[in-house]
Amino acid sequence: MKTFNTALLALILAPAIAFSPTAFTPKSSSALFSKAPIFDEVCDTTGVTLKRFLSEVAMLNPELSELTTLFGGIETACKALTNLVKRSQLPSSETLGYQGEVNIQGEDQKKLDVISNDILKRALRFTGKLGVLASEEEDEPVNIMPDKNKKAEIVIDEGEKYVAVFDPLDGSSNVDAGIPTGTIIGIYEHDENCAIDSDCVGDECTEQEAQCLANTLQPGTNLVAAAYCLYSSSTFFVLTLGAGTYGFTLDENIGEFVLSHPNIKIPDTSSILSFNEANTYMWDKPLQDVVTGWKNGTGKSGETFSSRYVGSMVGDVHRTLLYGGVFGYPGDAKNVNGKLRLLYEGAPMSFIMEQAGGLSTTGTKRVMEISPEIVHQRVPIIMGSKNDVQEVIDAYAAA
């Protein structure tokens, strides 16, 4: 592990914030770096912006400079999207209504979904650091450089370092009702040996494309970073680079995300459950029993749980991170694998949750360890406070 001059670094940052940068041993095997700036308090005057935070990460970890550039593009996209969402219900808005097409899941695409997808693609492309991406609104992973972009073809430029997966506007069906929505992003490294021979033909090309597809179909344990933007009463940007979870809030007066929740830690136990309880009768028996115990106050914690459910994953998970509790969209008799997508919803949000001290499981498996077989694979998810989620895991193990 490299060392650095703590006194010098503190002196550089003193005008903005009092903090103690600390050598850090990552908790996750997906973490690429060994040092992170640890902000112990929030400055209530100038604040620490997301740009400053990422520049400190890059200074301590030069190998991550390209990743921090990529997040600069994501930050810009989130600012654009929050303005779109705010204006989406105005009669003059071009984002009202449906696009007239369905996405790969068979869901009607709203104009706002498609526009959000395009904004993220463009923002990521202009960073120059991304090779390939997969999105909820794309049939297949695609290269994002315009001269090579073909609908169902996977092309990776060896000069690009990262693979991005994202849900451009989670909860978009709730926009009309003014309910919080969000954007979920996961970042992987791609195999630099993956390339498509321009002279290949037929099955030979198909095999090479399949090898490149493996860059996208990676388990969550390979994530190098994850983030979400929440568009609500404020616009929040929450991210992890494998060394804790940090939350930023958009200050619209200066147009910057400012650190508001340094090193988020979810409570180990709580008394809030966040499920679509209308489906309780279709759940697995172990989960039914645990949730019934929580409601009756007979669970392991002895607390009587209350219910808080928005129906937008980003909104529900954000509240769970800050207040504690358990969020879940489990499998049931109707949807055996649940409805959330593993690659660009389940894995990134699980990474964020685990880095905040929580757990994420299907009931029988750690979500982060599941390797997707297809881009839009669904997965049951139960995540949140460590002790409460462990109670669910134990119930499945005992069944």
N, C-alpha and C positions, 0 to 999 in steps of 0.2 A: 504494500500500500504506500502510495506516494505521500509525502508530507508537504505542508505549505505554511507560509508565514501568517499565522492567525492575527498577530498584531497589525501587520501591514494591511491585511484584508479588512480588519475592523476599522482601521483608520480611513480607508477608502470609502467605506459605507457609512461612516459616522454621521455625515450631514443628513442622510436619509432615514436611517433607522438604527436602533441598537440591537445587535444580534450577535450570536456566537456561532460562526461556521465550525462545523465539527466533522472530523473523519467519521465515515459511516460505513458499516458493513451491511450490505443489502440483505433484506429478508427473503427476497425472491430470486430464484435462479434466473429469472428473465432480466434482472437488472444488469446494465452494462457498465455502470460506473461505481466507484468506491467512495466518492466524496460528494456531498451535497450541502448547499448553504442552509443551515437550520435557523429559521427566524423564530426567536423565542417570544417576541412581542410585536404588536402592530403599531406602527407610528401613526398617531392620530392627526398629524399635520400634513406632511407631503406624501407619506405612504410609500410603499414599494410596488412599483408597477410590474406587470407580467414581463415586460421587456427587460427590466432590470433583473428580475429573478432569473430569467433564462440566460442573460449575459453572465451572471454569477456562476450558473451551472456550467456554461461553456468555458469560463475562465478556470474553474476547478477541474474540468474534464474536457480538455481540448478535442478529444475524439468525438464529443457530442455536439460540436459546433453546427454540423449539418442538421441534426435533429432539432436544435433550437431554432434554426432558420425555418424549418418546416412548421413548427408551432407558431411562428410569426404569421405564416399564411393562414393557419387555422384560426388564429385570433382575429384576423381581418375578416374572414368569412363569417365568424360568429357575430361580429358587429354589424355586418350587412344583413344577416339573417334576422337579428332581433328587430331591425327597422322594418323588414318585410312583414314579420309576424304582427308587429304593432299596427301596420297599415292595412293588413290583409282583409279587414272587414269593411273598409270604406267602399262606398258604391263605385268610386272611380278606380279602385284597385284592379290591376290586371291579374291578381293572384286568386280572385274569387272563382269558385266552381271547380269542375273536373276537367282533366286534360282530354278525356275521351278514350283513354287507353287503360290497360291494367298492367301492374308490375308482375314480376316473375312469381309472386305469391298468389296471383289471381285477385289482388286487391285493386279497386279503382284508384287510379292515380289522380290526386288533386294537382291543380296547376302549381300550388305552393310546393308540393313534394318535388316536382320536376325542376322548378326554378331553384330550390334549395340544393338539389343534387348538382345542378350546373354551376352554382356559385362555389361550392366546395371543390369541384373538379378543377375549376379555373384557378382558384386560390392556391390549390396544391400544385398544379402544373407550373405556375409561375415562380414557385420557390426553386425549381430546378433540382430538387432533391428526391423526387419520387419517381419510381419506376412503374408501378402498377397499383391499381386500386380495385376494391370490391365494394359495392354499395347495395342497399336494399332496392334501389330503383334500377339497377343494372341486371340484365339477364346473366351476364358472365363477367368475371374480372376483366378489366380493360386497361390498356396502356393509355395514358392521358395526354400524350403528345399528339397534337392534331394531325400531323402528317402521317401518323401510323395508326390512328384510332379506327378500328373496324369492330363492328358490334360484337361478334362472337369469337374474336381472335385474341389470344393472349400473347402480348409482345413485351419483352422486358429489355430495356437499354442497360447494358452493363455499367454505364457511367452513373446510373442512379442507384441510390443506396437503400431506399425504404419501400415498404409495401403499406398502403393505408387501407383500412376497412372502416366503413362508417354507415350509420343510419342518419341521413341528412336532416330529417325532421320527425323524430319520435313523437307519437301522440298527435299527429297532424289532424286526425279525425275529430279532435277536441278543440281545434282552433276556433271554430265557429261559436263555441260556447265560452271562449275566453279562458279556457283551462290551460295551465302551464304545458309547454312543449319543450323539446330539447334536441340537441345534436349529440350523437355518440361517436367517438373516434378511437380506433386502435391502430397502433403503429408497430410493424414488424420489420426486421431486416430481411432483405431478400438474398437469395443465394447468388453471389456475384458470378458464379460459373454458369448460371442459367442464361441461355441465349438461343434465339431462333436463327438458324442458318437461312439466309435469304435465298439460297439456291435449293432448299429442300423441296420435295414434292410429295403429295399424297400422304400415306400413312407415316412417313418419316417426319413430316411436319407435325402431324397429330401427336406423335410420341413426344416430340420436343415441347409442344404446347402443354402436354400433360405434366411434364417435368416442371415447367414454369408455374403451372397451376398450384403445385405443391408449395410455392412461395406464399400463396394466399391461404391455403388450407393448413394452417399451423395451430397447435393448441395454445391456449392462453398463457401457458408457462413460457412461451417464446416471445411474448409481448415485450417491447422495450419501452413503450409508453402508452398511456391511455388518457382520455379526457372526455368531459362532456360540457356542453353549454346548456344552461337552463334559461329559458325565456319566460319570465314571470314578473312578479312585482319589481324585481331588479333582474339584471342579466348577470348570471354567475358563470364562471369558468373554473372548473375543478379538474386538476390533472395529477397524474403520478408519473414519475420517471423511474420508478422502482425503488425510491427512497422516501417513502411517506406520501401522504396525500395533501395537496394544498388547494385552497379555494380563493378565488379572486372575484371581485364585484366590479361591474362596469360603472365608472364615474362618468356620466354623460357630459358633465361640465368640461372635462378635459379630454374626453374620448379615450380613456385608458382603463384597462383592467387593473385594479389595485388590490394588493394582498389584504384579505379580510379574515381568512380562516387559515392561519399557519398550522401546518402539521396536524391535520384533523385526526381525532381519535374517537371512534364510535364507542359509546358505553358498552361494557361487557354484557350487561343485561338491561332489559327495559320492560315496558308494559304496553307496547304498541304493536299491533299486527296490521299488515297491509296486504290483504288478499281480496280477490273477487269472491266473496263468501257465498254468492249465489250458486257457485259450483261445488260447494262443500260436499254435497251428497255423491259427487262423482270422483272425489279424491281417493287416494289410497288410504286404507284403514289406519296405518300408523300416523299419517298426517292428520287425519280426522280426529284421532284420539288426543294428539298433542294440542291441537287448536282448541278442542273442547275443554281440555284442562286449563289452558290459558284463560279462556273466557270465564270459567268457573272459579279461577283462583286456586286450582289444585295442581298446577304445574310445578316444576322443580323450584322455580323462584318464589312461589307462593303469592305472586302478584296477580291481580285481576286485570287482564288486558283490555284495552279499548281499541276500537277499530278506526283507522284512518286510511282511506283508499281514494286516490285521485283517478287512477286508470291510465296514467302516463308514467312510463317507467322512470324517466329522468326525474320527474317531480317527486315520485314516491321514494326513489332511492336517495335523492338529495335530503329529504326530510329524515329518512332513516339514518343517514350518515350523521346528521347533526344532533338528532334527539335520541337515537337508538331505536331498537325494535326489529321486526322481521318483515321484509318484503318478499312476496312470492307470487310466481305464476307457475304453479305445479302442473304436472301432467294429470290428466283425468280420463274418464271413460270415453269422452268425446275426442279429446286431443291428447293422445298418449304421451307425446313429446312436448306438451305445452305449446305455446304460441310464440315465444320469444326466440329470436335467431341467435345461435351460438356465436358465430364468427364476429358479428359487428354490434351485438347488443350484450349477450351473456358474458362473453370473455372479457371485453374491455371494462364493463361495469364490475365484474368480479375482481379484476385486478385492482381497480380503485378501492373497492370495499376491503379487500385483504390488506392493502397497504395502509388502510386506516384502522386495522386491528380487528376487522370482522371476518366472517366466514361466508362462503358461497358454495352451495351444494345442489345436487339434483335430488337429494335424499339418500342416495347410495354412492354417489361419486362427486369428487371435487370438480366443479365446472371448469376450472383452469386447466385440468389435465385431460380433457376430452379433445381428441383430434377430429375436426370436422371432415366428413367425407364429401360433402357438397357445400357450395358457398352459402346457400340459404337454409342450411340445416337448422331445425328447431331443437330446443332443449328445455326441460323443466328447470326452474330456478327457485331456490329459497336462499335468501342472503340477508345478512344483518348482524345484530349483536352476537358475539361469539358464544356465550353460554346458551342463549335461546336457540340458535341454529344447531348447536351441538345436541340439544335435547331432541331435535327432529332427527338428526343423524343416528343417535342412540336408539330411537324408537324404530327406525327402519332396520337397524342392525339386529334388534331383538325380535323382530317379526318373523 
